């Protein structure tokens, strides 16, 4: 069967031979990914790592990417970042054209953030540029403001470029991971400290603030949003505050909303971060514990790829959304990102490939609509 019916000029196509159960390449035909559905993740992982050109186009085409790319492991990470590397590097001059400033938001060595300022203000003249703060994921173990997977300091600089070029002040923040002593609720403390720093640093004009975490970062933002010990910080940037920075919305990208379906291999990491309280400290559990009604939680946009992990991301998100809509009066929107897996949205921004960046434009549209509604 053909993997994707998408022409790629003289490139090879990948064929899954159902009889021999092996992958074959044939010249001059379309390329695709339905072979992923067959579940031969280990052999396919080896194949993709050895055939990087095919891996690039598999991830870029992304019409059908079940088992392999749905797993948040090397079998997904390697082909995904390899896929976008040439596109990010080709656009490197634009990505690096937006100056980056680094600041301390606390005393710990990990409490640093990078700020990317818009070169041109695309917001209405009467309003100061809004702020987007990004908190990366990394399984609670890995992550930095500038990642090394793509040479040239392009990740997460690509996010600073993408949103700054659309008129947003963009902040990329480090937070304390397990190797740096991170332990629940330290991530919530870090998010609160970033919010306080942002409020103080941009106090001169009223500004909208959006928090945008990915994967493990969503757990830290959920901690900040739902735990009562951060209520004072939330209220200081809520609509109750007549001036300064106001938290207008949160974008939860690829959120592991609970751990009920997580593989056993995650337990050791969860134990290190949550101790024996893993299940009661998940985003869903914290949401369930929020006193209702509440006025200090902003609107939320839940986003995940249609090729994201079914057990760890898709199902928990569906349950989180159901609980939110059943118990919360605050608006929640769901946008499923077509043709993306758990990791690919992060690498797609800044590539200049409009179909791959479309989800980012959708996020911008949501933020602008929220800003208009809450004037």
C-alpha positions as CSV (number, residue, x, y, z in Angstrom):
1,X,0.0,0.0,0.0
2,X,1.2,3.5,-0.7
3,X,2.0,5.6,2.4
4,X,0.9,9.0,1.3
5,X,-0.6,10.1,-2.0
6,X,1.5,13.2,-2.3
7,X,3.9,13.8,-5.3
8,X,7.5,14.5,-4.5
9,X,8.9,14.8,-8.0
10,X,11.8,12.4,-8.5
11,X,12.0,11.3,-4.9
12,X,11.4,7.7,-3.9
13,X,8.2,6.5,-2.3
14,X,8.0,4.2,0.7
15,X,5.9,1.0,0.3
16,X,4.8,-1.3,3.1
17,X,4.7,-4.8,1.6
18,X,1.9,-6.6,3.5
19,X,3.2,-10.0,2.5
20,X,6.8,-9.7,3.5
21,X,6.1,-7.1,6.2
22,X,9.0,-5.0,5.2
23,X,9.4,-1.4,4.0
24,X,10.5,-0.9,0.4
25,X,11.4,2.2,-1.6
26,X,10.5,2.6,-5.3
27,X,11.5,5.6,-7.4
28,X,9.3,8.2,-9.0
29,X,6.2,7.8,-7.0
30,X,4.4,9.4,-4.0
31,X,5.6,9.1,-0.5
32,X,3.5,8.5,2.6
33,X,3.0,7.0,6.1
34,X,0.2,4.5,6.4
35,X,2.9,1.9,7.2
36,X,3.0,3.5,10.6
37,X,-0.4,2.0,11.3
38,X,1.1,-1.5,11.1
39,X,2.9,-1.1,14.4
40,X,6.4,-2.2,13.5
41,X,7.8,0.7,15.5
42,X,11.2,-0.8,16.2
43,X,12.1,-1.7,12.6
44,X,10.6,1.5,11.3
45,X,12.6,3.5,13.8
46,X,15.8,1.9,12.5
47,X,14.7,2.4,8.9
48,X,14.0,6.1,9.4
49,X,17.3,6.8,11.3
50,X,19.2,5.2,8.4
51,X,17.2,6.9,5.7
52,X,17.1,10.5,6.8
53,X,15.7,11.9,3.5
54,X,12.8,9.6,3.8
55,X,12.4,10.5,7.5
56,X,12.3,14.1,6.5
57,X,9.5,13.7,4.1
58,X,7.6,11.2,6.3
59,X,7.4,13.8,9.0
60,X,6.7,16.7,6.7
61,X,3.9,14.9,4.8
62,X,2.4,13.8,8.1
63,X,-0.9,12.7,6.7
64,X,-0.9,9.4,8.7
65,X,1.6,8.9,11.5
66,X,0.3,6.5,14.1
67,X,2.3,4.2,16.3
68,X,5.9,5.4,15.8
69,X,5.5,9.2,15.9
70,X,2.8,8.9,18.6
71,X,5.3,7.5,21.0
72,X,7.2,10.3,22.9
73,X,10.6,8.6,22.6
74,X,13.6,8.5,20.4
75,X,11.6,6.7,17.7
76,X,9.6,9.9,17.3
77,X,12.1,12.6,18.3
78,X,14.8,11.7,15.9
79,X,12.9,11.7,12.6
80,X,10.8,14.7,13.7
81,X,13.6,17.1,14.4
82,X,15.6,15.8,11.5
83,X,12.6,16.5,9.3
84,X,12.5,20.2,10.1
85,X,16.2,20.9,10.5
86,X,16.9,21.8,6.8
87,X,13.8,24.1,6.8
88,X,14.8,25.9,10.0
89,X,18.4,26.3,8.8
90,X,17.3,27.6,5.4
91,X,15.3,30.3,7.3
92,X,18.0,30.9,9.9
93,X,18.8,34.5,9.0
94,X,15.1,35.5,9.5
95,X,14.8,33.5,12.8
96,X,18.0,35.1,14.2
97,X,17.0,38.6,13.1
98,X,15.0,39.2,16.2
99,X,17.3,40.2,19.1
100,X,17.2,38.1,22.2
101,X,17.8,39.4,25.7
102,X,18.3,37.2,28.8
103,X,17.1,38.0,32.3
104,X,17.1,36.4,35.7
105,X,13.6,36.0,37.1
106,X,14.9,34.4,40.4
107,X,18.0,33.4,42.3
108,X,18.3,29.8,41.1
109,X,20.6,29.3,38.2
110,X,17.7,27.8,36.2
111,X,15.5,30.8,36.8
112,X,16.4,32.6,33.5
113,X,14.3,33.7,30.6
114,X,14.9,35.0,27.1
115,X,12.8,37.9,25.7
116,X,12.2,38.6,22.0
117,X,10.8,42.0,21.2
118,X,8.7,42.7,18.1
119,X,10.6,44.8,15.5
120,X,7.3,46.2,14.2
121,X,4.2,46.6,16.3
122,X,1.3,44.9,14.5
123,X,-1.1,45.5,17.3
124,X,-3.6,48.4,17.2
125,X,-1.8,51.7,17.8
126,X,-3.8,52.3,21.0
127,X,-2.6,49.1,22.6
128,X,0.8,47.9,23.7
129,X,2.1,44.5,22.3
130,X,0.8,41.5,24.2
131,X,3.2,39.0,25.8
132,X,3.4,35.2,25.1
133,X,5.4,33.1,27.6
134,X,6.6,29.7,26.5
135,X,7.4,26.9,28.9
136,X,8.9,23.9,27.1
137,X,8.4,20.2,27.9
138,X,11.0,17.4,28.1
139,X,9.6,14.7,30.4
140,X,10.5,16.7,33.5
141,X,14.1,15.8,32.8
142,X,15.3,17.8,29.8
143,X,15.0,21.2,28.3
144,X,16.7,24.6,27.8
145,X,15.8,28.0,26.5
146,X,18.0,27.1,23.4
147,X,17.9,23.5,22.4
148,X,20.8,21.7,20.7
149,X,18.9,19.3,18.4
150,X,19.1,21.7,15.5
151,X,22.5,23.4,15.0
152,X,22.6,27.2,15.0
153,X,20.6,28.1,18.1
154,X,17.3,27.9,16.2
155,X,15.2,26.0,18.8
156,X,13.4,27.7,20.7
157,X,14.6,30.8,19.0
158,X,12.2,29.9,16.2
159,X,9.2,30.5,18.5
160,X,10.5,33.9,19.6
161,X,10.9,34.8,15.9
162,X,7.5,33.4,14.9
163,X,5.4,35.3,17.5
164,X,7.6,38.4,17.7
165,X,7.2,38.8,13.9
166,X,3.4,38.8,14.5
167,X,3.6,41.6,17.1
168,X,4.0,39.7,20.3
169,X,6.7,40.1,23.0
170,X,7.8,36.5,23.3
171,X,9.4,35.0,26.4
172,X,11.0,31.6,26.6
173,X,11.6,30.5,30.2
174,X,13.7,27.9,31.9
175,X,12.3,26.1,34.9
176,X,13.6,23.7,37.4
177,X,13.7,20.1,36.1
178,X,14.4,17.0,38.2
179,X,18.2,17.2,37.7
180,X,18.1,20.7,39.1
181,X,16.2,19.8,42.2
182,X,12.7,20.3,40.6
183,X,10.0,18.6,42.7
184,X,6.3,19.4,42.8
185,X,5.2,22.1,43.2
186,X,8.4,23.8,42.2
187,X,7.2,24.2,38.6
188,X,4.3,26.2,39.8
189,X,6.6,28.4,41.8
190,X,8.7,29.0,38.7
191,X,5.7,29.9,36.6
192,X,4.5,32.3,39.4
193,X,7.9,33.9,39.5
194,X,7.9,34.4,35.7
195,X,4.5,36.0,35.9
196,X,5.6,38.3,38.7
197,X,8.8,39.2,36.7
198,X,6.7,39.9,33.6
199,X,4.2,42.0,35.6
200,X,7.0,44.1,37.0
201,X,9.2,44.3,33.9
202,X,6.3,45.4,31.7
203,X,4.5,47.5,34.2
204,X,4.6,50.8,32.3
205,X,1.6,50.0,30.0
206,X,-1.4,47.7,30.1
207,X,-0.6,44.5,28.3
208,X,-2.3,41.2,27.7
209,X,-0.4,38.1,28.9
210,X,-0.7,34.6,27.5
211,X,1.0,31.5,29.0
212,X,1.9,28.8,26.4
213,X,3.3,25.6,27.8
214,X,4.1,22.4,26.0
215,X,3.9,18.8,27.4
216,X,5.7,18.7,30.8
217,X,5.5,22.5,30.9
218,X,1.7,22.3,30.9
219,X,1.9,20.4,34.2
220,X,3.7,23.4,35.8
221,X,1.3,25.9,34.4
222,X,-1.6,23.7,35.6
223,X,0.0,23.8,39.1
224,X,0.1,27.6,38.9
225,X,-3.5,27.9,37.6
226,X,-5.2,25.5,40.1
227,X,-3.3,25.4,43.4
228,X,-4.6,27.8,46.0
229,X,-1.1,28.9,47.1
230,X,-0.8,30.8,43.8
231,X,-4.1,32.6,44.0
232,X,-2.6,35.9,45.0
233,X,-0.3,35.9,42.0
234,X,-3.2,35.0,39.7
235,X,-5.4,37.7,41.1
236,X,-2.7,40.3,40.6
237,X,-2.8,39.7,36.9
238,X,-6.6,39.0,36.6
239,X,-9.3,41.2,35.2
240,X,-9.7,42.5,38.8
241,X,-6.4,44.4,38.3
242,X,-7.4,47.7,36.5
243,X,-3.9,48.4,35.2
244,X,-0.7,46.7,34.1
245,X,-0.2,43.1,32.8
246,X,-3.4,41.0,32.7
247,X,-3.4,37.2,32.2
248,X,-5.8,36.8,29.3
249,X,-5.4,33.2,28.4
250,X,-3.5,29.9,28.5
251,X,-2.6,27.6,25.6
252,X,-2.1,24.0,26.7
253,X,-0.2,22.3,23.9
254,X,0.2,18.5,24.1
255,X,-0.8,18.3,27.8
256,X,-0.5,14.9,29.6
257,X,-3.5,15.8,31.7
258,X,-3.2,12.7,33.9
259,X,-1.0,9.6,34.1
260,X,-3.6,6.8,34.3
261,X,-2.6,5.5,30.8
262,X,1.1,6.4,31.1
263,X,3.6,3.5,30.4
264,X,5.3,2.0,33.4
265,X,8.6,3.4,32.2
266,X,7.4,6.8,33.3
267,X,6.8,5.8,36.9
268,X,10.4,6.4,38.1
269,X,10.4,9.9,36.7
270,X,7.0,10.7,38.1
271,X,8.1,9.4,41.5
272,X,11.1,11.6,41.5
273,X,9.0,14.7,40.7
274,X,5.7,14.0,42.5
275,X,6.7,11.5,45.2
276,X,3.8,9.3,46.1
277,X,1.2,12.0,45.1
278,X,1.5,11.6,41.3
279,X,-2.2,11.0,40.5
280,X,-3.5,13.6,42.9
281,X,-1.2,16.2,41.4
282,X,-2.0,15.7,37.7
283,X,-3.6,18.6,35.8
284,X,-7.0,16.8,35.8
285,X,-6.9,16.1,39.5
286,X,-5.9,19.7,40.3
287,X,-8.7,20.9,38.1
288,X,-11.2,18.7,39.9
289,X,-10.0,20.1,43.2
290,X,-10.5,23.8,42.2
291,X,-13.3,25.4,44.3
292,X,-16.2,26.3,42.0
293,X,-17.0,28.8,40.8
294,X,-13.6,30.5,40.4
295,X,-12.8,33.9,39.0
296,X,-9.0,33.8,38.8
297,X,-8.5,31.3,36.0
298,X,-8.5,32.7,32.4
299,X,-9.9,31.1,29.2
300,X,-7.9,28.1,28.0
301,X,-7.1,26.8,24.5
302,X,-6.3,23.1,24.5
303,X,-4.2,22.0,21.4
304,X,-2.7,18.7,20.4
305,X,-1.8,17.0,17.2
306,X,-4.1,14.5,15.5
307,X,-1.1,12.2,15.5
308,X,-0.3,12.8,19.1
309,X,0.0,9.9,21.6
310,X,-3.4,8.3,22.1
311,X,-2.9,7.0,25.6
312,X,-0.7,9.7,27.1
313,X,-2.1,12.8,25.4
314,X,-5.4,12.4,23.4
315,X,-7.5,10.5,25.9
316,X,-6.3,12.5,29.0
317,X,-7.1,15.7,27.1
318,X,-10.5,14.5,26.2
319,X,-11.2,13.8,29.9
320,X,-9.7,17.1,31.0
321,X,-12.0,19.0,28.5
322,X,-15.0,17.0,29.6
323,X,-14.3,17.9,33.3
324,X,-13.7,21.5,32.5
325,X,-16.9,22.0,30.5
326,X,-18.9,20.2,33.2
327,X,-17.6,22.2,36.1
328,X,-16.0,25.5,35.0
329,X,-17.8,28.6,33.8
330,X,-14.6,29.9,32.1
331,X,-14.5,29.3,28.3
332,X,-12.3,26.5,26.9
333,X,-11.6,25.9,23.3
334,X,-10.1,22.8,21.6
335,X,-8.1,22.9,18.4
336,X,-6.7,19.6,17.0
337,X,-3.6,20.3,15.0
338,X,-3.9,18.5,11.7
339,X,-0.9,16.5,10.4
340,X,1.2,17.0,13.5
341,X,2.5,14.7,16.3
342,X,3.5,15.5,19.8
343,X,6.8,17.2,18.9
344,X,6.4,18.5,15.4
345,X,4.6,21.8,16.2
346,X,7.6,23.0,18.1
347,X,9.9,22.6,15.1
348,X,7.5,23.7,12.5
349,X,7.4,27.4,13.6
350,X,9.8,29.6,11.7
351,X,10.2,27.2,8.8
352,X,8.2,29.4,6.5
353,X,6.2,26.4,5.4
354,X,2.7,27.8,5.7
355,X,0.9,24.4,5.9
356,X,3.2,23.4,8.8
357,X,2.9,26.8,10.6
358,X,-0.9,27.0,10.2
359,X,-1.5,25.8,13.7
360,X,0.6,28.7,15.0
361,X,-1.5,31.2,13.0
362,X,-4.6,29.5,14.6
363,X,-3.1,30.2,18.0
364,X,-2.5,33.8,17.1
365,X,-6.1,34.1,15.9
366,X,-7.4,32.8,19.2
367,X,-5.2,35.1,21.3
368,X,-6.3,38.1,19.2
369,X,-10.0,37.1,19.6
370,X,-9.6,36.7,23.3
371,X,-8.0,40.2,23.6
372,X,-10.9,41.7,21.7
373,X,-13.5,40.0,23.8
374,X,-12.0,41.0,27.1
375,X,-11.4,44.7,26.6
